[in-house]
Amino acid sequence: MLISRVGIIGAGPAGAAAALQLNQLGIDCVVVDKAVFPRDKICGDGLSGKVITCLNRIDPEIAIRLQEAPFKLNSWGVSFVSPNRQELDIGYRPDYNGKDAAHKKSPIGYVCKRLDFDNFLVEEMKRCAHIRLLEGVSVEQYTLESDGYLISGTGGFQLKCEILIVANGAHSSFTKDIAKIRMEPKYYAAGIRAYYKNVTGTNADNFIELHFIKKMLPGYFWIFPLPNGEANVGVGMLSDAVRRKKVNLKNELQDIIDKDPIIKERFKNATLIGSVEGYGLPLGGKQRAISGERYLLTGDAAFLIDPFTGEGIGNALYTGRIAANQAAKALEQKDFSAAALSAYDAEVYRVMGPELRISHRLQKLVKYAWLFNLLVKISIRNKQVKELLSCMFYEVDLRKKLAKPSFYIKLLLNR
């Protein structure tokens, strides 16, 4: 049986961030994942400015190695396309200016396949003296004992740890059966992802694109440019809307590519690479208990994907780092009670709560095409709004304004 102060279940972005932060603090941990890396992960593949911000805080050298990695495409922002086809370009940083060459030397956003990004994080963990990574091990049982958690898995695997960081997704049996967090259709989205070659018309600065096509509301169609002339293409919609409208997302994706008057021209010479895959997105917007006696939930296991933009990777990294710091405090104070660890919940929602709340509001507004058209029209010519929206992707204090109703009153009065 392995013994470690901290056990981490899942080696994706949240688990990796937790482990890398613990390593910086000199705390030993064991990371367990059922996959053997590199492995594919169905995702939109976008890395916003939060990713570099978080990696810099863990270890600037990791951020530098990511910036120098060849498997990614530099991206400077996101384009929101309203139902009436107005395009709002938002930089990943408030001072973005596409004409300023200085910004192009230091992008803070990227697009790359999760196969490559997650493997990058795994290789970073393998560099670390305080991290032991075990791949190809499926966890089957979690047992809370007086002195810690006993984790059992395939092949007779056993791990005893004083505190457990859960980072193996929303479908984890721990999340469902122990933390008692269940999928709710209005806080869950269904997504379909495909890879295409030779999609035309992408932004010169490699902005990711979110197209709010009227028939897809309250969902959207996306195009994320990738290296080597490829693109991640897909559709996403709230699960309760999918059920209510009886939508077949694979059919909708193909229908948009084949028939939409603007999109079909961009796919005239495009070819599908591989198969079309589906996945689920556990959304934030509702505050949940994400810790308990001797455990902390991170990333998708804590249901923290941005409800409006689908941002998940940056949020996962943030929660992993916060969880590691909370685990270190618990170890120092020898207090692993649910009451003590609730400080983790407070910190996560202090950092991420404002943007999750505004994203949840925006998500609800999206179903009204006329209102979304109006908001985009106003935002296109309002510099302040653009700067504030960019804060959803790049952490600065200004983002808190987005959670205040007074902001929207002023916006509408000054349009």
Number of C-alpha atoms within 10 A of each C-alpha: 11 12 15 19 17 29 28 28 27 27 29 25 31 33 33 28 28 31 33 29 23 25 19 14 14 14 20 18 25 22 23 24 21 17 16 12 17 15 11 14 15 17 24 27 27 28 26 29 25 24 24 24 19 22 22 14 14 22 13 14 12 18 19 13 12 19 19 10 13 11 18 22 22 22 27 29 26 25 20 21 22 25 23 15 15 16 18 21 21 27 28 27 26 21 12 19 14 14 8 10 9 11 15 16 9 11 21 25 29 28 26 23 24 22 17 20 23 21 20 20 19 20 14 17 21 14 10 17 13 19 22 17 19 17 15 12 18 18 22 12 13 18 11 16 12 7 12 19 21 21 21 19 16 13 8 8 14 16 19 24 23 23 26 29 26 29 32 28 22 24 15 19 18 23 22 14 10 12 20 13 20 14 18 12 16 12 21 20 24 20 25 22 24 22 21 21 18 16 22 16 10 15 17 9 17 20 26 30 23 23 22 25 19 18 13 23 22 21 26 27 24 23 23 25 31 25 14 11 11 18 29 23 23 26 26 25 22 24 22 16 18 19 11 9 9 9 14 10 20 17 10 17 22 14 12 18 20 14 11 12 10 11 17 17 16 15 18 13 11 17 13 15 12 9 10 15 14 17 13 20 27 27 28 26 23 12 14 15 15 23 25 20 18 24 28 30 30 33 27 28 27 28 29 31 26 26 27 24 17 21 23 27 25 26 26 30 27 26 32 33 25 23 33 27 17 20 29 20 15 18 16 9 10 11 15 21 14 14 12 17 23 18 13 24 22 14 15 19 17 11 17 22 20 18 27 25 22 23 22 19 15 16 21 14 17 22 17 14 18 14 14 20 20 15 19 22 16 18 20 15 12 14 12 12 20 21 20 21 21 25 25 29 28 23 19 13 10 14 21 17 16 21 17 13 11 10 13 15 10 10 16 11 8 9 12
